[in-house]
Amino acid sequence: MAGGTTGIGAATLQLLLREGSTIHCACRSPERLPASPQIQGLPFDVTNPSPVDGLPDKLDGFVYFPGTITLKPFRRLTGDDFLHDYQVNVLGAASLLQQVLPSLLRSEQASIIFFSSVAAQSGLPFHASISAAKAALEGLTRSLAAELAPQVRVNAIAPSLTRTPLADSLTNSTSKLENSARRHPLNRIGDPTEIAHLVHFLLGKESAFMTGQVLTPDGGLSKLRP
């Protein structure tokens, strides 16, 4: 996996640890990972991708968690904003996946999971840069699902606002939290542990007939009008 020290990545890592999985985690701060013989930290910076040392010969799954939340009016967005969102969300994922793909192809049935956003398919104001990057990632998901079938499955998860450190500026007060919750038909925002269970499902045999899909745990935001 890429990323695993905070948010949904950390919740997924804990879930996989409890069931006894061996985890290779590429991230900027491997020292922040839990101390466990099941975890191998691999230094990797998505903003400046470089070769990763210590990759195993075979991998059964690859999950890319790094993301951004750039919320600005379109007139204030700069080229650097667009480039940064694309680098973190798309190019970082592609760079690391190219390195681990030989290991995934040695598995009998491997699963790749990317993280998109509800903003990629729903028109949300002030989301132009992140929407563009996440939409590109969804295109990559479908293209790779076609190219790598039948040996490797490729899916994406597109959550709405989830209570993570990345989203802290949107949830760090009672009023902000209540306003965000009211935008969702289920009247709340997401929880990292819930999304982690969806990752677990997509990694496992229970989802063996799914590929090229974008799942939307978004409290109904993208499909319903309360």
C-alpha positions in Angstrom: 0.0 0.0 0.0 1.0 3.6 -0.4 0.2 5.8 2.6 -0.8 4.2 5.9 0.1 6.6 8.7 -3.2 8.6 8.9 -6.8 8.6 8.0 -8.3 5.8 5.8 -4.9 4.3 5.2 -4.2 3.9 8.9 -7.6 2.4 9.5 -7.1 -0.1 6.7 -3.6 -1.0 7.9 -5.0 -1.8 11.4 -7.8 -3.9 9.9 -5.3 -5.9 7.8 -3.0 -6.3 10.8 -5.7 -7.8 12.9 -6.4 -10.5 10.3 -2.7 -11.4 10.0 -1.8 -9.8 6.6 1.8 -9.0 5.7 1.9 -5.3 4.7 4.5 -3.4 2.6 3.8 0.3 3.2 5.4 3.0 1.0 5.1 6.4 2.6 7.1 9.5 3.5 7.4 8.7 7.2 7.9 4.9 7.7 8.9 5.6 11.3 5.3 6.6 12.0 4.0 3.1 11.1 3.0 0.8 14.0 5.9 -1.4 15.2 5.0 -4.9 13.9 6.8 -7.7 12.2 3.9 -7.8 9.8 4.8 -4.3 8.4 7.7 -3.3 6.3 8.0 0.5 5.8 9.3 1.6 2.4 10.4 5.3 2.0 8.5 6.9 -0.9 7.4 10.5 -1.6 4.5 10.9 -4.1 5.6 14.4 -4.9 9.0 13.2 -6.0 8.7 9.6 -7.0 11.8 7.5 -7.0 12.7 3.8 -7.1 11.4 1.9 -4.1 13.8 -0.6 -2.5 12.7 -3.8 -0.7 9.6 -4.7 -2.8 8.6 -8.3 -2.4 8.6 -10.8 -5.4 4.8 -11.3 -5.1 2.0 -9.0 -4.0 -1.7 -9.8 -3.8 -2.9 -6.3 -3.5 -2.0 -2.6 -4.1 -3.9 0.3 -2.5 -3.0 3.9 -3.2 -4.2 6.2 -0.4 -2.4 9.6 -0.9 -4.7 12.4 -1.9 -5.3 16.2 -1.7 -8.1 18.5 -0.9 -7.6 21.8 -2.8 -10.7 23.9 -2.4 -10.5 27.3 -4.2 -12.6 29.4 -6.5 -11.5 28.6 -10.1 -10.3 32.1 -10.7 -7.8 31.7 -7.8 -6.4 28.4 -8.9 -2.9 28.4 -10.3 -1.1 26.1 -12.6 0.9 24.8 -9.7 -2.4 23.9 -7.9 -3.5 21.8 -10.8 0.0 20.2 -11.2 0.2 19.4 -7.5 -3.2 17.7 -7.4 -2.3 15.7 -10.6 1.1 14.7 -9.2 -0.2 13.4 -5.9 -3.4 11.7 -7.1 -2.4 10.4 -10.5 1.3 10.5 -11.4 2.3 9.3 -7.9 -0.1 6.3 -8.2 1.1 5.5 -11.7 4.8 5.7 -10.8 4.5 3.4 -7.8 2.2 1.0 -9.6 4.6 0.6 -12.5 7.2 -0.5 -9.9 5.0 -3.0 -8.1 3.2 -4.4 -11.2 5.6 -7.3 -11.8 5.0 -8.4 -8.2 1.2 -8.2 -8.7 1.4 -10.2 -11.9 3.0 -13.1 -10.0 -0.1 -13.4 -7.9 -2.9 -15.8 -8.9 -5.5 -13.0 -8.5 -4.3 -9.5 -7.5 -6.4 -6.4 -6.7 -5.5 -2.8 -7.3 -7.5 0.0 -5.5 -7.3 3.7 -6.1 -9.1 6.5 -4.3 -11.2 9.0 -6.2 -13.7 11.5 -4.7 -17.4 12.2 -4.9 -16.3 15.5 -6.6 -15.1 13.6 -9.7 -18.7 12.7 -10.7 -20.7 15.4 -8.9 -20.5 19.1 -9.7 -19.2 20.7 -6.5 -18.2 24.3 -6.4 -14.5 25.2 -5.6 -13.4 21.6 -6.5 -12.1 22.2 -10.1 -8.5 21.2 -9.5 -9.2 18.1 -7.4 -12.1 17.1 -9.5 -10.0 17.1 -12.6 -7.3 15.0 -11.0 -9.7 12.5 -9.5 -11.6 12.2 -12.8 -8.2 11.3 -14.5 -7.7 8.6 -11.8 -11.1 7.1 -12.6 -10.1 7.0 -16.2 -6.9 5.3 -15.3 -8.9 2.8 -13.2 -11.0 1.7 -16.1 -8.2 1.6 -18.6 -6.0 -0.6 -16.4 -8.9 -2.8 -15.5 -9.3 -3.6 -19.2 -5.6 -3.9 -19.8 -4.8 -6.1 -16.8 -7.8 -8.5 -16.9 -8.3 -11.3 -16.1 -5.3 -11.6 -13.8 -5.5 -8.3 -12.0 -8.6 -6.5 -10.9 -8.7 -2.7 -10.7 -11.3 -0.7 -8.9 -11.6 2.7 -7.2 -13.4 4.1 -4.2 -14.9 7.6 -4.4 -15.9 8.7 -0.8 -17.5 11.9 0.2 -16.1 14.0 3.1 -14.6 11.6 5.7 -13.3 12.5 9.1 -9.5 12.4 8.6 -6.6 14.7 9.3 -6.6 15.7 5.6 -10.1 17.0 6.0 -9.5 18.7 9.3 -10.1 22.2 8.0 -13.6 21.2 7.0 -14.5 19.3 10.2 -12.6 21.1 13.0 -15.6 22.8 14.6 -19.1 21.8 15.5 -20.7 24.2 13.1 -18.5 23.0 10.2 -19.3 19.4 11.0 -23.0 20.0 11.2 -23.1 21.9 7.9 -21.1 19.2 6.2 -23.4 16.5 7.6 -26.5 18.3 6.4 -25.3 18.2 2.8 -25.6 14.4 2.9 -28.9 12.5 2.7 -27.6 10.3 5.6 -27.0 13.4 7.6 -23.4 12.7 8.6 -19.9 12.4 7.1 -17.9 9.3 6.5 -15.8 7.3 9.0 -12.3 6.0 8.1 -13.1 2.5 9.5 -16.2 2.2 7.3 -14.1 2.9 4.2 -11.4 0.5 5.4 -13.9 -2.3 5.4 -14.7 -1.5 1.8 -11.0 -1.6 0.9 -10.8 -5.0 2.6 -13.8 -6.2 0.5 -12.2 -5.1 -2.7 -8.9 -6.8 -1.8 -10.6 -10.1 -1.0 -12.1 -13.0 -2.9 -15.6 -11.8 -2.0 -15.2 -9.2 -4.8 -13.5 -11.5 -7.3 -16.2 -10.7 -10.0 -15.7 -6.9 -9.8 -13.3 -4.9 -11.9 -13.3 -1.4 -13.5 -15.8 -0.1 -10.9 -15.9 3.1 -8.9 -17.7 2.5 -5.6 -19.3 5.5 -3.9 -19.5 5.4 -0.1 -20.7 9.0 0.0 -23.8 9.1 2.2 -26.0 9.4 -0.8 -24.5 12.8 -1.9 -23.8 11.9 -5.5 -27.1 10.2 -6.3 -29.8 11.5 -4.0 -31.5 14.9 -3.4 -33.0 14.9 0.1 
